[in-house]
Amino acid sequence: MISTVQETSIDVRGAFDLAASARFLEGFTPAARPDAADEPGTLRMAFPVEGSWAHAGVRIQQREPGQVLVDTHDSLVIAQVRRILSLDIDGSEFTAVGRADPVVEAVRSRHEGLRPVLFYSPYEAACWTIIGNRIRLTQAARIKQRIAEEHGETLEVAGRQLASFPAPAVLAAIEELPGLPRFKVERLRTIAVAAQAGELDAAMLRGLDPEEAMGHLQRLPGIGPFSAELILVRGAGHPDVFPRNEQRLHEEMRRAYDLPAADGAALAEVAERWRPFRSWVALLMRIEAAARIAA
């Protein structure tokens, strides 16, 4: 008997390279995915599906430049994959931003086809900000992975075992987590309750004015301006937010634009050239900064 895998094709508008996304995940500490690029042209994910919070595992492949295949027909899962890989955004005009700004063009050309790869949901992004506050990123990644393995659900995804982070209802009921102080556990439980109530819904956050969305997020305990930006940009996937609290980005901008004395307001003015992809350019510039530090 021949088994067939159900696949759904996602049309890509603008340049996109799945292999570049996988390479990014290899070095993205919160993802804890050193295996992300172990099979060329393929990426595997496991996550709670926003809204239903049922766990889903998917294999994603790219066989042609303008087409991505996902091995599911579940519309909610497909929508979440599109958002995670920033495929819900028409990137056709991203090259125009580069043509208008030589600094952007140089960065974009070095990372051809790389779009922001997001946390699986604003809920997971918010949890990461709580876990990672004031501890080393590698330590935070180990704790987050352990929470997924012990309290989430392990799924087989095309021959690999992947741990999916616990659904909000499960996390809200946990009273103790090794490696985390009680106040962080309480904050995680509050985040979980907020997610259950729809307060971290990606579409809702993207539909708000960015300042309003960040104000909404900062009403949650433990979520300050930096965390709110991360949740909106890297969780909900807003494509056009300039991170005003990301000092590494600001330092890279001062270097790249030869503006050593520029303050945050002046850098925000420079970033106006990046519209409507300020989040995208900011990510690429942070990658450049991280590579320079590692070199």
Backbone hydrogen bonds in HBPLUS format (Angstrom, degrees):
<---DONOR---> <-ACCEPTOR-->    atom                        ^
c    i                          cat <-CA-CA->   ^        H-A-AA   ^      H-
h    n   atom  resd res      DA  || num        DHA   H-A  angle D-A-AA Bond
n    s   type  num  typ     dist DA aas  dist angle  dist       angle   num
A0008-THR N   A0070-VAL O   2.73 MM  62  5.24 154.9  1.79 150.1 158.7     1
A0070-VAL N   A0008-THR O   2.90 MM  62  5.24 159.9  1.94 148.4 155.0     2
A0010-ILE N   A0068-VAL O   2.66 MM  58  5.06 166.0  1.68 162.3 166.6     3
A0068-VAL N   A0010-ILE O   2.99 MM  58  5.06 160.7  2.03 144.0 150.3     4
A0012-VAL N   A0066-GLY O   3.08 MM  54  4.89 167.9  2.09 127.4 126.5     5
A0091-GLY N   A0013-ARG O   2.81 MM  78  5.70 144.6  1.93 152.2 144.4     6
A0017-ASP N   A0113-GLY O   2.81 MM  96  4.57 143.7  1.94 132.5 122.2     7
A0020-ALA N   A0017-ASP O   3.06 MM   3  5.33 126.2  2.36 102.3 115.5     8
A0021-SER N   A0017-ASP O   3.24 MM   4  6.68 148.1  2.35 144.0 153.0     9
A0021-SER N   A0018-LEU O   3.04 MM   3  4.98 116.7  2.45  93.3 109.1    10
A0022-ALA N   A0018-LEU O   2.94 MM   4  6.30 156.1  2.00 153.1 159.3    11
A0023-ARG N   A0019-ALA O   2.95 MM   4  6.22 156.8  2.00 146.6 152.7    12
A0024-PHE N   A0020-ALA O   2.96 MM   4  6.17 152.3  2.04 142.8 150.4    13
A0025-LEU N   A0021-SER O   3.01 MM   4  6.33 156.6  2.06 148.9 154.7    14
A0026-GLU N   A0022-ALA O   3.06 MM   4  6.38 143.2  2.20 144.6 154.4    15
A0027-GLY N   A0024-PHE O   3.09 MM   3  5.54 133.9  2.31 107.5 118.3    16
A0028-PHE N   A0025-LEU O   3.21 MM   3  4.80 155.4  2.27  94.6 102.0    17
A0031-ALA N   A0028-PHE O   2.96 MM   3  5.71 141.7  2.11 124.0 134.0    18
A0032-ALA N   A0029-THR O   3.02 MM   3  5.43 141.8  2.17 113.5 123.7    19
A0036-ALA N   A0033-ARG O   3.16 MM   3  5.30 165.3  2.18 115.7 116.4    20
A0038-ASP N   A0035-ASP O   3.05 MM   3  5.27 157.4  2.11 127.5 123.0    21
A0042-THR N   A0039-GLU O   3.09 MM   3  5.64 142.3  2.23 150.8 148.1    22
A0062-GLN N   A0041-GLY O   3.26 MM  21  5.61 147.1  2.37 140.6 147.1    23
A0043-LEU N   A0060-ILE O   2.80 MM  17  5.06 149.9  1.89 148.1 155.3    24
A0060-ILE N   A0043-LEU O   2.70 MM  17  5.06 162.5  1.73 159.5 165.1    25
A0045-MET N   A0058-VAL O   2.96 MM  13  5.44 157.6  2.01 155.8 161.8    26
A0058-VAL N   A0045-MET O   2.88 MM  13  5.44 156.8  1.94 149.7 157.2    27
A0047-PHE N   A0056-ALA O   2.94 MM   9  5.60 155.6  2.00 156.0 163.0    28
A0056-ALA N   A0047-PHE O   2.91 MM   9  5.60 157.3  1.96 150.3 156.6    29
A0049-VAL N   A0054-ALA O   2.79 MM   5  5.52 169.0  1.80 154.1 156.5    30
A0053-TRP N   A0049-VAL O   2.58 MM   4  4.60 151.0  1.65 166.9 163.1    31
A0071-ASP N   A0059-ARG O   3.18 MM  12  5.72 155.2  2.25 155.0 162.4    32
A0061-GLN N   A0069-LEU O   2.87 MM   8  5.13 159.8  1.92 148.2 154.8    33
A0069-LEU N   A0061-GLN O   2.73 MM   8  5.13 169.8  1.74 158.2 161.7    34
A0067-GLN N   A0064-GLU O   3.23 MM   3  5.37 169.4  2.24 117.9 117.6    35
A0072-THR N   A0070-VAL O   2.87 MM   2  5.68 139.9  2.03 100.5  91.5    36
A0078-ILE N   A0074-ASP O   2.98 MM   4  6.22 163.9  2.01 156.7 161.7    37
A0079-ALA N   A0075-SER O   2.98 MM   4  6.08 158.8  2.02 142.2 148.0    38
A0080-GLN N   A0076-LEU O   3.05 MM   4  6.27 150.8  2.14 141.5 149.2    39
A0081-VAL N   A0077-VAL O   2.89 MM   4  6.19 157.2  1.94 152.5 158.9    40
A0082-ARG N   A0078-ILE O   2.89 MM   4  6.14 162.1  1.93 153.0 157.9    41
A0083-ARG N   A0079-ALA O   3.09 MM   4  6.34 154.0  2.16 141.3 147.8    42
A0084-ILE N   A0080-GLN O   2.84 MM   4  6.06 165.9  1.86 154.0 158.0    43
A0085-LEU N   A0081-VAL O   3.04 MM   4  6.21 158.9  2.09 154.9 158.5    44
A0087-LEU N   A0082-ARG O   2.64 MM   5  4.64 144.3  1.77 154.4 154.9    45
A0086-SER N   A0083-ARG O   2.97 MM   3  4.81 161.3  2.01 105.4 110.7    46
A0118-LEU N   A0084-ILE O   2.80 MM  34  4.72 167.6  1.82 143.2 147.2    47
A0094-PHE N   A0091-GLY O   3.08 MM   3  5.33 167.3  2.10 113.7 117.1    48
A0096-ALA N   A0093-GLU O   3.02 MM   3  5.20 132.5  2.25  99.8 112.9    49
A0097-VAL N   A0094-PHE O   3.13 MM   3  5.41 133.2  2.36 103.1 114.4    50
A0099-ARG N   A0095-THR O   3.00 MM   4  6.40 151.3  2.09 146.5 154.8    51
A0100-ALA N   A0096-ALA O   3.16 MM   4  6.37 138.6  2.34 139.5 149.2    52
A0100-ALA N   A0097-VAL O   3.22 MM   3  5.26 130.6  2.48  94.3 107.0    53
A0101-ASP N   A0098-GLY O   3.09 MM   3  5.09 151.3  2.17 101.5 110.3    54
A0105-GLU N   A0101-ASP O   2.98 MM   4  6.28 161.2  2.02 155.9 162.1    55
A0106-ALA N   A0102-PRO O   3.00 MM   4  6.14 155.0  2.06 145.1 150.4    56
A0107-VAL N   A0103-VAL O   3.18 MM   4  6.47 161.8  2.22 148.9 153.3    57
A0108-ARG N   A0104-VAL O   2.77 MM   4  5.91 171.3  1.78 161.2 164.2    58
A0109-SER N   A0105-GLU O   2.94 MM   4  5.92 160.2  1.98 144.5 149.7    59
A0110-ARG N   A0106-ALA O   3.30 MM   4  6.44 139.7  2.48 135.0 144.3    60
A0110-ARG N   A0107-VAL O   3.15 MM   3  5.28 129.4  2.42  98.2 111.3    61
A0111-HIS N   A0108-ARG O   3.06 MM   3  5.20 144.6  2.19 100.6 111.3    62
A0114-LEU N   A0111-HIS O   3.07 MM   3  5.66 166.1  2.09 140.5 140.2    63
A0119-PHE N   A0234-ARG O   2.83 MM 115  6.01 160.8  1.87 163.8 170.4    64
A0125-ALA N   A0121-SER O   3.03 MM   4  6.33 157.3  2.08 149.7 156.7    65
A0126-ALA N   A0122-PRO O   2.81 MM   4  5.98 157.0  1.87 149.0 154.6    66
A0127-CYS N   A0123-TYR O   3.01 MM   4  6.28 158.2  2.06 147.5 153.6    67
A0128-TRP N   A0124-GLU O   2.92 MM   4  6.13 155.6  1.98 145.9 152.5    68
A0129-THR N   A0125-ALA O   3.09 MM   4  6.43 153.5  2.17 147.1 153.2    69
A0130-ILE N   A0126-ALA O   3.21 MM   4  6.55 151.3  2.30 147.4 154.5    70
A0131-ILE N   A0127-CYS O   2.92 MM   4  6.18 172.7  1.92 160.8 162.3    71
A0132-GLY N   A0128-TRP O   2.82 MM   4  5.81 167.3  1.83 155.6 159.4    72
A0135-ILE N   A0132-GLY O   3.42 MM   3  5.67 164.1  2.45 126.3 121.7    73
A0140-ALA N   A0136-ARG O   2.94 MM   4  6.26 159.9  1.98 153.9 160.0    74
A0141-ALA N   A0137-LEU O   2.83 MM   4  6.06 154.6  1.90 150.5 157.3    75
A0142-ARG N   A0138-THR O   3.11 MM   4  6.35 153.4  2.18 142.8 149.0    76
A0143-ILE N   A0139-GLN O   3.06 MM   4  6.37 157.7  2.11 149.8 155.8    77
A0144-LYS N   A0140-ALA O   2.89 MM   4  6.13 164.9  1.92 154.2 158.2    78
A0145-GLN N   A0141-ALA O   2.93 MM   4  6.08 159.7  1.97 146.8 152.5    79
A0146-ARG N   A0142-ARG O   2.91 MM   4  6.08 155.3  1.97 145.2 152.2    80
A0147-ILE N   A0143-ILE O   2.94 MM   4  6.20 154.3  2.00 150.7 157.5    81
A0148-ALA N   A0144-LYS O   3.06 MM   4  6.36 155.2  2.13 146.0 152.3    82
A0149-GLU N   A0145-GLN O   2.91 MM   4  6.20 158.0  1.96 150.6 156.7    83
A0150-GLU N   A0146-ARG O   2.89 MM   4  5.98 156.5  1.95 151.1 156.8    84
A0151-HIS N   A0147-ILE O   2.84 MM   4  5.56 150.6  1.92 144.4 151.5    85
A0152-GLY N   A0148-ALA O   2.90 MM   4  4.51 137.3  2.08 115.9 124.7    86
A0153-GLU N   A0164-SER O   3.15 MM  11  5.22 146.8  2.27 131.6 141.5    87
A0164-SER N   A0153-GLU O   2.81 MM  11  5.22 169.5  1.82 143.6 147.3    88
A0155-LEU N   A0162-LEU O   2.80 MM   7  5.37 163.9  1.82 159.4 157.6    89
A0162-LEU N   A0155-LEU O   2.83 MM   7  5.37 167.5  1.85 159.6 162.4    90
A0157-VAL N   A0160-ARG O   2.66 MM   3  5.14 163.4  1.68 158.5 161.2    91
A0160-ARG N   A0157-VAL O   3.08 MM   3  5.14 154.6  2.15 106.7 114.7    92
A0170-VAL N   A0167-ALA O   3.02 MM   3  5.47 127.3  2.30 112.6 125.6    93
A0171-LEU N   A0167-ALA O   3.08 MM   4  6.38 166.8  2.10 159.7 163.6    94
A0172-ALA N   A0168-PRO O   2.83 MM   4  5.91 157.5  1.89 154.9 160.8    95
A0173-ALA N   A0170-VAL O   3.12 MM   3  5.45 147.0  2.23 106.1 115.6    96
A0174-ILE N   A0171-LEU O   3.17 MM   3  5.38 162.8  2.21 109.2 114.5    97
A0180-LEU N   A0177-LEU O   3.09 MM   3  5.75 160.3  2.13 145.2 146.0    98
A0184-LYS N   A0181-PRO O   3.05 MM   3  5.54 128.5  2.33 110.1 122.5    99
A0185-VAL N   A0181-PRO O   3.18 MM   4  6.57 156.2  2.24 151.4 158.6   100
A0186-GLU N   A0182-ARG O   2.90 MM   4  6.19 158.9  1.95 155.8 161.4   101
A0187-ARG N   A0183-PHE O   3.03 MM   4  6.24 149.5  2.13 136.6 144.9   102
A0188-LEU N   A0184-LYS O   2.86 MM   4  6.13 154.3  1.93 148.8 155.9   103
A0189-ARG N   A0185-VAL O   2.97 MM   4  6.24 154.5  2.04 147.6 154.4   104
A0190-THR N   A0186-GLU O   3.00 MM   4  6.30 149.2  2.10 142.7 151.0   105
A0191-ILE N   A0187-ARG O   2.89 MM   4  6.19 156.2  1.95 149.4 155.8   106
A0192-ALA N   A0188-LEU O   2.91 MM   4  6.18 156.2  1.97 148.0 154.4   107
A0193-VAL N   A0189-ARG O   3.00 MM   4  6.28 156.5  2.05 146.7 152.2   108
A0194-ALA N   A0190-THR O   2.94 MM   4  6.18 157.0  1.99 148.3 155.0   109
A0195-ALA N   A0191-ILE O   2.87 MM   4  6.15 152.4  1.95 149.4 157.2   110
A0196-GLN N   A0192-ALA O   2.98 MM   4  6.26 157.6  2.03 148.6 154.2   111
A0197-ALA N   A0193-VAL O   3.06 MM   4  6.30 142.2  2.20 141.2 151.3   112
A0199-GLU N   A0194-ALA O   2.93 MM   5  5.23 150.4  2.02 160.9 153.0   113
A0198-GLY N   A0195-ALA O   3.06 MM   3  5.14 161.0  2.09 106.0 111.7   114
A0201-ASP N   A0198-GLY O   3.39 MM   3  5.18 162.7  2.42 105.9 104.9   115
A0205-LEU N   A0201-ASP O   3.00 MM   4  6.26 165.4  2.02 156.9 160.7   116
A0206-ARG N   A0202-ALA O   2.92 MM   4  6.12 162.2  1.95 154.7 159.7   117
A0207-GLY N   A0203-ALA O   2.98 MM   4  6.04 135.5  2.19 138.6 150.2   118
A0207-GLY N   A0204-MET O   3.15 MM   3  5.10 128.3  2.43  93.2 107.1   119
A0208-LEU N   A0205-LEU O   3.30 MM   3  5.45 152.0  2.38 101.8 109.6   120
A0212-GLU N   A0209-ASP O   2.90 MM   3  5.16 115.4  2.33 107.4 123.9   121
A0213-ALA N   A0209-ASP O   2.81 MM   4  6.08 158.2  1.86 160.5 168.1   122
A0214-MET N   A0210-PRO O   2.92 MM   4  6.14 159.6  1.96 151.0 155.7   123
A0215-GLY N   A0211-GLU O   2.97 MM   4  6.15 149.9  2.07 141.6 150.1   124
A0216-HIS N   A0212-GLU O   2.91 MM   4  6.13 154.8  1.98 147.0 154.0   125
A0217-LEU N   A0213-ALA O   2.99 MM   4  6.28 156.8  2.04 147.6 153.5   126
A0218-GLN N   A0214-MET O   2.98 MM   4  6.12 148.8  2.08 141.7 149.8   127
A0219-ARG N   A0216-HIS O   3.28 MM   3  5.62 160.2  2.32 106.0 111.8   128
A0220-LEU N   A0217-LEU O   3.05 MM   3  5.79 166.6  2.07 119.7 124.0   129
A0223-ILE N   A0220-LEU O   3.23 MM   3  5.71 158.9  2.28 137.0 136.2   130
A0228-ALA N   A0224-GLY O   2.86 MM   4  5.99 159.4  1.90 158.0 164.8   131
A0229-GLU N   A0225-PRO O   3.05 MM   4  6.26 158.0  2.09 148.7 153.5   132
A0230-LEU N   A0226-PHE O   3.08 MM   4  6.38 160.2  2.12 148.5 154.1   133
A0231-ILE N   A0227-SER O   2.91 MM   4  6.17 162.0  1.94 155.5 159.7   134
A0232-LEU N   A0228-ALA O   3.02 MM   4  6.19 163.7  2.05 149.6 153.9   135
A0233-VAL N   A0229-GLU O   2.88 MM   4  5.95 166.8  1.90 156.4 160.2   136
A0234-ARG N   A0230-LEU O   2.69 MM   4  5.31 148.6  1.79 140.8 151.4   137
A0235-GLY N   A0231-ILE O   2.94 MM   4  4.58 129.6  2.20 113.7 122.6   138
A0236-ALA N   A0231-ILE O   2.87 MM   5  6.39 145.1  1.99 155.3 166.8   139
A0238-HIS N   A0232-LEU O   3.16 MM   6  6.12 177.0  2.16 147.8 147.8   140
A0279-SER N   A0239-PRO O   2.96 MM  40  4.98 143.7  2.09 119.2 124.9   141
A0250-HIS N   A0246-GLU O   3.14 MM   4  6.50 158.7  2.19 148.8 155.0   142
A0251-GLU N   A0247-GLN O   2.90 MM   4  6.13 158.2  1.94 152.8 158.0   143
A0252-GLU N   A0248-ARG O   3.07 MM   4  6.28 155.2  2.13 144.1 150.6   144
A0253-MET N   A0249-LEU O   2.90 MM   4  6.20 154.8  1.96 153.1 160.4   145
A0254-ARG N   A0250-HIS O   2.98 MM   4  6.24 160.2  2.02 150.0 154.7   146
A0255-ARG N   A0251-GLU O   3.11 MM   4  6.37 154.0  2.18 143.4 150.2   147
A0256-ALA N   A0252-GLU O   2.80 MM   4  6.00 172.1  1.81 156.3 158.6   148
A0257-TYR N   A0253-MET O   2.88 MM   4  5.81 163.8  1.91 153.0 156.6   149
A0259-LEU N   A0254-ARG O   2.85 MM   5  4.57 159.2  1.90 133.7 140.5   150
A0258-ASP N   A0255-ARG O   3.31 MM   3  5.10 154.4  2.38  96.9 104.3   151
A0262-ALA N   A0259-LEU O   3.12 MM   3  5.45 168.4  2.14 118.4 122.1   152
A0267-LEU N   A0263-ASP O   3.01 MM   4  6.29 156.6  2.06 155.3 162.5   153
A0268-ALA N   A0264-GLY O   2.90 MM   4  6.10 150.4  1.99 144.6 153.0   154
A0269-GLU N   A0265-ALA O   3.08 MM   4  6.33 143.5  2.22 138.8 148.2   155
A0270-VAL N   A0266-ALA O   3.07 MM   4  6.44 150.0  2.16 142.4 150.1   156
A0271-ALA N   A0267-LEU O   2.95 MM   4  6.24 154.9  2.02 147.6 154.3   157
A0272-GLU N   A0269-GLU O   3.13 MM   3  5.27 152.5  2.21 101.1 109.6   158
A0273-ARG N   A0270-VAL O   3.14 MM   3  6.10 165.7  2.16 124.6 127.4   159
A0274-TRP N   A0271-ALA O   2.87 MM   3  5.23 153.7  1.94 110.8 119.4   160
A0275-ARG N   A0272-GLU O   3.36 MM   3  5.70 166.6  2.38 109.2 113.1   161
A0277-PHE N   A0274-TRP O   2.83 MM   3  5.60 160.2  1.87 132.9 136.5   162
A0281-VAL N   A0277-PHE O   3.05 MM   4  6.34 168.1  2.06 164.7 166.2   163
A0282-ALA N   A0278-ARG O   2.99 MM   4  6.04 161.5  2.03 146.3 152.1   164
A0283-LEU N   A0279-SER O   3.07 MM   4  6.28 155.2  2.14 145.7 151.3   165
A0284-LEU N   A0280-TRP O   3.20 MM   4  6.55 164.4  2.23 151.1 154.2   166
A0285-MET N   A0281-VAL O   2.96 MM   4  6.23 156.2  2.02 154.7 161.5   167
A0286-ARG N   A0282-ALA O   2.98 MM   4  6.22 149.1  2.08 147.0 155.3   168
A0287-ILE N   A0283-LEU O   2.96 MM   4  6.27 151.8  2.04 151.3 159.4   169
A0288-GLU N   A0284-LEU O   3.03 MM   4  6.31 153.8  2.10 143.3 150.0   170
A0289-ALA N   A0285-MET O   2.99 MM   4  6.25 154.2  2.05 142.5 149.4   171
A0290-ALA N   A0286-ARG O   2.89 MM   4  6.14 160.8  1.92 150.3 155.0   172
A0291-ALA N   A0287-ILE O   2.95 MM   4  6.16 158.3  2.00 150.5 156.2   173
A0292-ARG N   A0288-GLU O   3.00 MM   4  6.23 151.2  2.08 145.5 153.3   174
A0293-ILE N   A0289-ALA O   3.02 MM   4  6.31 154.5  2.08 149.8 156.4   175
A0294-ALA N   A0290-ALA O   2.97 MM   4  6.18 154.5  2.04 146.6 153.6   176
A0295-ALA N   A0291-ALA O   3.01 MM   4  6.08 134.7  2.22 140.0 150.8   177
